[in-house]
Amino acid sequence: MYYLAKIFQAAGLTVLLIGFMANFPRLMSRMTLVLGLVLFGFGWIIQRYVVRGRRP
């Protein structure tokens, strides 16, 4: 599960990077931003709550 979380995080950052570079002087589209944040967030949630266990 650790590697799955890291893959989701890397995919989210990659989507954000590609979206930024593809539209450079302008802002990236909202859909690209949301997709990148959702992928990264999903990986972060997996790593935080599933891999490490929930700590108070």
Steps between C-alpha positions, in 0.01 A plus 500: 500500500794732562606489136142547383476815712827632359385426143181700556698788649746500211217485246332799663818705496564398139151610394555835671841545335374411153195723543722789607749454215235448230326830576801694624432869469134435581360318798437127477143384462300434814437142396873429480556661837221302664615173341858551621389591850260205522767252390756643739248519783390142447861382523558711809190359669607143421845564642379681809208284608554158343877449494596670824178438687295770658686680775331768711 
